[in-house]
Amino acid sequence: MSGRIGTFVVGVGFGYLLATRKGRDLLGKAGEKAGEAWRHPKVQGVVKDVEEQALDFAKQQGVALKDKAVDAARSATGRSADEPSVVVEPETPYSI
């Protein structure tokens, strides 16, 4: 029962924010503050560091993941590493 009451209270709060002029003003100010925080140099420095770490991780793990995917595909199809993965057939004329 308390979950329903909590949901109701949250709904009333969102209704206030969206339906009243003062609520929309408060929501706009909160958005402006969030934008200021996002553009702060310290935050952007952390974002850049995390992006670089993610890129390095992807470069390191990309080759290993590709090899695992190729091995899984070969084991699923029953082919060995010695067999060609692409079979080239001679051109056949098409007639319409």
ABEGO torsion letter per residue (X at the ends): XAAAAAAAAAAAAAAAAAABAAAAAAAAAAAAAAAAAAABAAAAAAAAAAAAAAAAAAAAAAAAAAAAAAAAAAAAAGBBAABBABBBBBBBBBBX
